[in-house]
Every structure is written in C-alpha cells, then in structure tokens.
C-alpha cells in the first residue's frame, strides 16, 4: 500500500482507539499547553528565518506586511499559550467531576 491510503492507515486521528493507545486522549492540559508553547516557539524561529532570508531580496510592501503579520500572529499565539499555562498552574491541582447530576470537587 502506498500513497495517501498508507498514510490513512497509520494516521492516529482516524481511529480513536489507536489515538488512545498513543496517549493522545489522556494527556493533561498542562502537557498539551507545554507542547503548544514549544511548537509556537519553533514556528517563531521558522518564520523569523524565512523573513530574514527574504529581507535581502527585494520585497514589495505587501510581501513585507505579510511576513510581519504572520510573525505578529505567531507571537500572539505563543504568548497566549504561555499566559494560559501560567493561569492553569496558578489554579493548582483542582478537579471537578460531574456524573449524573452528582458533583464531586476535590482540591489537593
């Protein structure tokens, strides 16, 4: 099997059971946010590199604005992820579970 059919076969998001085996469903919000921070940081590095390489070429104003806007959006996403992680850490380990109209609140 080759091409897109092979990628569908190994794609973990197509089958929820295989996604759970890989631990995609059971990750904590803190870990997901930490991973998002790393990914947005990598995006910033990539986009800054692309912009730095394109500065030496003759860019039009529209192209320069495009690169600046993309960098601004990436910085905004990065800072938002950092802010959200800080807020979750500030809340501490609190759990709220609602099962059949019975609420259980635990704070460690």
WOKAHU-V569781 format. One record per backbone hydrogen bond with DSSP energy under -1.0 kcal/mol. NH is the residue of the N-H (numbers start at 1). CO is the residue of the C=O. If there is no record, write none. Layout:
NH;CO
NH;CO
This chain:
7;3
8;4
9;5
10;6
14;11
19;15
20;16
21;17
22;18
23;20
24;19
32;28
33;29
34;30
35;31
36;32
37;33
38;34
39;35
40;36
41;37
42;38
43;39
44;40
45;41
46;42
47;43
48;44
49;45
50;46
51;47
52;48
53;49
54;50
55;51
59;57
64;60
65;61
66;62
67;63
68;64
69;65
70;66
71;67
72;68
73;69
74;70
75;71
76;72
77;73
78;74
79;75
80;76
81;77
82;78
83;79
84;80
85;81
86;82
87;83
88;84
89;85
90;86
91;87
92;88
94;92
95;106
97;104
99;102
102;99
104;97
106;95
108;93
